[in-house]
């Protein structure tokens, strides 16, 4: 797992000795900063495929890499923008970064998996399109003014379509959800604490 420097001691205490903890730099706005870190995920591992789980996601059933794949391709669930409601604040920022319209929402069913070659492709696009590093670009955006998983998903569709099996979220072929996804800024009430305690007490049946 990766944590900003100022939170590293607490993360290491919780993670224990079996987890590998990598430390990244601190950013004034870590909502944007953590997205920069994700777009450099290939700097923290030599894995060919990189699987992302945010701190507000929790796998709650047995999971193996095969569940994230469709044969030799990465399964990526998406939904056409036309099927979304009016509230989609990520669309404008993603289109600004890419320099083109966005046709799908790719931030649908975590965890999110990408091949390592996608990350330098995104960074190279940023240099070519905006004349700056992806770190400089993302940290210059307004609060909540970037969507890393939508950028990565759209980049996958544009630059590496043969590596992915794109699945419409409405399709009966949609894979089962492998983790629960919470809202980290929503707070912890008693009901949520009980739910989290139940999840960490053991996996669900598949």
C-alpha positions, 0 to 999 in steps of 0.5 A, a space after each residue: 500500500 502507498 501512503 503520504 509521508 505524514 500518515 505513514 507511521 499510523 498506516 504502518 501500525 495498522 498494516 502490521 509487518 506482513 504488508 508492504 508500505 510505500 511512502 509518497 510525498 505529501 500534497 497540500 490537497 491530497 484528494 488530488 495528490 493521491 491521484 498523482 500517486 496512482 498515475 505513477 503506480 508503475 514506479 512502485 512495482 514491477 508488476 505487469 498488471 496493477 490493481 487499485 483499491 482505494 482506502 474506502 474500498 474493502 474486498 469482502 469475499 475470496 478473490 483471485 486474479 482470474 476474477 478480474 480477467 476475461 481470458 487474457 484481457 482485463 475486464 473493465 466495466 463501464 457505462 455510456 455517458 448517455 445512460 448517466 444522470 445529470 450529475 457527472 462532475 468528472 466528465 468536464 475534467 476528463 474531457 479537458 485532460 484528454 482533449 476530446 469527448 468522453 463516451 463512457 464512465 469507467 469508475 463503476 465496479 472496483 477494483 480497477 486493473 490496468 497494464 503497466 504500459 498505460 501509466 507512461 502513456 497517460 503521462 506522455 499524453 499530458 506532456 504532449 497535450 498540456 506541456 507539463 508533467 501529470 503531477 503539475 497538471 493534476 495539482 493545478 486543478 481545482 478541488 475535485 477537478 480530476 478523475 484518475 480512474 476515468 482518465 485511465 479507463 478512457 486511456 485504455 479505450 483509446 490507446 490499449 483497447 486490445 488489452 481490455 474486455 469492456 463490459 457494459 454495466 447493464 449487461 448480464 455478463 457484468 462480473 460480480 462485485 468483489 468489494 464494497 465501496 464506501 465514501 471516505 468523506 461520509 463519516 462513520 456512524 454506528 451502523 457503518 461501524 457495525 457493517 465494517 466490523 462484520 466484514 472484517 470478521 470473515 469473508 462472504 460466501 461466493 
